Amino acid sequence: MKNMELYIIVGLFLFIIWFISNTIKYYHGEKRKVKNLHRFAKEGEVNAQGYLARHYQKGYMVKKSCQKAAFWYQKAAFLGHEEAKGYLQKFLDNSKDKKKC
């Protein structure tokens, strides 16, 4: 019982190290997914273009950019992606009224 505090401190230290390493792995995994989205979108994958546009619109794992979001929505809409057409219309309506994405 005398060393109980020491065991708690060591346990917390190990937990913090584990937590930080898993957070870093998760972050790198998400960045890899966005990189693959870029690759597939450039190759003409319609769903990847729609997902990438939403990432840019929301600023999820990329810097928020209304112009890039509109670009990818437009590319997906031209290839016949129905959801992208709807998102593009909403996006254009919002950008005209509120001057934001």
C-alpha positions in Angstrom: 0.0 0.0 0.0 2.9 2.3 0.5 3.7 2.4 -3.2 0.1 2.8 -4.4 0.6 6.4 -5.5 3.6 5.4 -7.5 1.6 2.7 -9.3 -1.1 5.2 -10.1 1.4 7.7 -11.5 3.1 5.1 -13.6 -0.3 3.8 -14.8 -1.4 7.3 -15.7 1.9 8.0 -17.5 1.5 4.8 -19.6 -2.1 5.7 -20.4 -1.1 9.2 -21.6 1.7 7.8 -23.8 -0.8 5.2 -25.3 -3.4 7.9 -25.8 -1.0 10.3 -27.5 0.4 7.6 -29.8 -3.1 6.5 -30.9 -4.2 10.1 -31.5 -1.2 10.6 -33.8 -2.0 7.4 -35.6 -5.6 8.4 -36.1 -4.6 11.9 -37.4 -2.1 10.4 -39.9 -4.8 7.9 -41.0 -7.3 10.6 -41.6 -4.7 12.7 -43.6 -4.0 9.6 -45.7 -7.7 9.2 -46.4 -7.9 12.8 -47.7 -4.8 12.3 -49.8 -6.5 9.2 -51.4 -9.6 11.2 -51.9 -7.6 13.8 -53.9 -6.1 11.0 -56.0 -9.4 9.4 -56.7 -11.1 12.7 -57.4 -8.4 13.7 -59.9 -8.9 10.3 -61.6 -12.6 11.1 -62.1 -14.2 9.1 -59.3 -17.5 10.9 -58.8 -18.1 9.9 -55.2 -14.6 10.9 -54.2 -15.2 14.3 -55.8 -18.4 14.8 -53.8 -16.7 13.7 -50.5 -13.7 16.0 -51.2 -16.0 18.9 -51.9 -17.7 18.4 -48.5 -14.4 18.2 -46.8 -13.4 21.5 -48.3 -16.8 23.1 -47.4 -16.7 22.0 -43.8 -12.9 22.3 -43.3 -12.6 18.7 -42.2 -8.9 17.7 -42.3 -8.2 20.3 -45.0 -8.1 24.1 -44.9 -11.7 25.4 -45.5 -12.0 26.7 -49.0 -15.2 27.7 -50.7 -13.6 27.9 -54.1 -12.2 24.4 -54.0 -15.5 23.1 -52.6 -17.4 24.7 -55.5 -14.9 23.3 -58.0 -15.2 19.7 -56.8 -19.0 20.0 -56.5 -19.1 21.3 -60.0 -16.9 18.5 -61.4 -19.1 15.8 -59.6 -22.3 17.5 -60.8 -21.1 17.5 -64.4 -20.4 13.8 -64.2 -24.0 13.2 -63.1 -23.7 12.8 -59.4 -27.2 13.8 -58.2 -26.3 14.6 -54.6 -23.5 16.8 -55.8 -26.0 18.7 -57.9 -28.2 19.3 -54.9 -25.2 20.3 -52.7 -23.9 22.6 -55.5 -27.3 24.4 -55.7 -27.5 24.8 -51.9 -23.9 25.9 -51.9 -24.5 28.6 -54.6 -27.7 29.8 -52.9 -25.9 30.1 -49.5 -22.8 31.8 -51.0 -25.0 34.5 -52.8 -27.0 35.3 -49.7 -24.5 35.0 -46.8 -21.1 35.4 -48.6 -19.9 32.2 -46.9 -19.8 28.5 -47.7 
